[in-house]
């Protein structure tokens, strides 16, 4: 299966913001973005030019795509589904991405990053409503319970991630039971409850051309 194999920190530098692709490293003094906030490449530091309307829209799409770890075809499929659904297309898109199982596990603090969450899911370490799920893109619904499987409760990656979960830092539409190593989706999030610093309307404009 195709996947990005380059340096994650270069993606953050290219988009001009932290995408939190490396887990705890992004919040430490070792984060390359804090040391090199300019774009990567030979001319990254000196790159200064007026962006076109298309360029601004493209960069917004790339931010979201890279943040959630999607390839171009996957992202386009999500947009088509969001376009067909009732409501505002941009908000529908973000809601679908937030309700992916890998993102839910990351938001709950059961994995240090979305990439780590995808790996744990594929290795069959989580269940949803008591049933094993090994598909990172699985859409979680309101009322669903996500739980670490019994055989996986001693994994250091999961314990390390849970130790770093701070009270009040988790999104309001999720509930975490640290003792039970499980979490629940209290409701499907609205746009105001999705903590991503992007302008989704620019993505809609890009695909509408």
DAFEN-V367143 format. One record per residue. RES is the residue in one letter. BURIAL is # if it has 16 or more other C-alpha atoms within 10 Angstrom, else .. D_FIRST is the distance of its C-alpha to the first C-alpha in whole Angstrom. Layout:
# DAFEN-V367143
((RES	BURIAL	D_FIRST) (RES	BURIAL	D_FIRST))
This chain:
# DAFEN-V367143
((X	.	0) (X	.	4) (X	.	6) (X	.	10) (X	.	12) (X	.	15) (X	.	18) (X	.	18) (X	#	22) (X	#	22) (X	#	20) (X	#	23) (X	#	26) (X	#	24) (X	#	25) (X	.	28) (X	.	28) (X	#	26) (X	#	23) (X	#	23) (X	#	20) (X	#	21) (X	#	23) (X	.	27) (X	.	26) (X	#	27) (X	.	30) (X	.	31) (X	.	33) (X	.	31) (X	#	29) (X	#	28) (X	#	29) (X	.	32) (X	.	33) (X	.	31) (X	#	31) (X	#	31) (X	#	28) (X	#	26) (X	.	27) (X	.	31) (X	.	32) (X	.	31) (X	.	34) (X	.	36) (X	.	34) (X	.	36) (X	.	36) (X	.	37) (X	.	34) (X	.	34) (X	.	33) (X	.	30) (X	.	29) (X	.	30) (X	#	28) (X	#	25) (X	#	25) (X	#	25) (X	#	22) (X	#	20) (X	#	22) (X	#	21) (X	#	17) (X	#	17) (X	#	19) (X	#	17) (X	#	13) (X	#	12) (X	.	11) (X	.	13) (X	.	13) (X	.	12) (X	#	15) (X	.	17) (X	.	17) (X	#	18) (X	#	21) (X	.	22) (X	.	22) (X	#	24) (X	#	27) (X	.	27) (X	.	28) (X	.	32) (X	.	33) (X	.	32) (X	#	28) (X	#	28) (X	#	29) (X	#	27) (X	#	23) (X	#	24) (X	#	25) (X	#	22) (X	#	20) (X	#	22) (X	#	22) (X	#	19) (X	#	19) (X	#	17) (X	#	20) (X	#	22) (X	#	22) (X	#	22) (X	#	25) (X	#	27) (X	#	26) (X	#	25) (X	#	22) (X	#	23) (X	#	20) (X	#	17) (X	#	15) (X	#	17) (X	#	17) (X	#	13) (X	#	13) (X	#	17) (X	#	16) (X	.	13) (X	.	16) (X	#	18) (X	#	21) (X	#	22) (X	#	23) (X	#	24) (X	.	28) (X	.	28) (X	.	25) (X	#	22) (X	#	19) (X	#	15) (X	#	13) (X	#	14) (X	#	14) (X	.	17) (X	.	20) (X	#	23) (X	.	27) (X	.	30) (X	.	32) (X	.	28) (X	#	29) (X	#	26) (X	#	27) (X	#	26) (X	#	26) (X	.	29) (X	.	27) (X	.	25) (X	.	28) (X	.	29) (X	.	26) (X	.	27) (X	.	24) (X	#	25) (X	#	29) (X	.	28) (X	#	27) (X	#	30) (X	.	32) (X	.	31) (X	#	32) (X	.	35) (X	.	37) (X	.	37) (X	.	34) (X	.	32) (X	.	31) (X	.	34) (X	.	32) (X	#	31) (X	#	33) (X	#	32) (X	.	34) (X	.	33) (X	.	36) (X	.	34) (X	#	30) (X	#	29) (X	#	29) (X	#	30) (X	#	30) (X	.	33) (X	.	32) (X	#	30) (X	#	30) (X	.	32) (X	.	31) (X	.	34) (X	.	32) (X	.	29) (X	.	29) (X	.	27) (X	.	29) (X	.	28) (X	.	30) (X	#	28) (X	.	30) (X	#	29) (X	#	26) (X	#	28) (X	.	30) (X	#	27) (X	.	25) (X	.	29) (X	.	30))
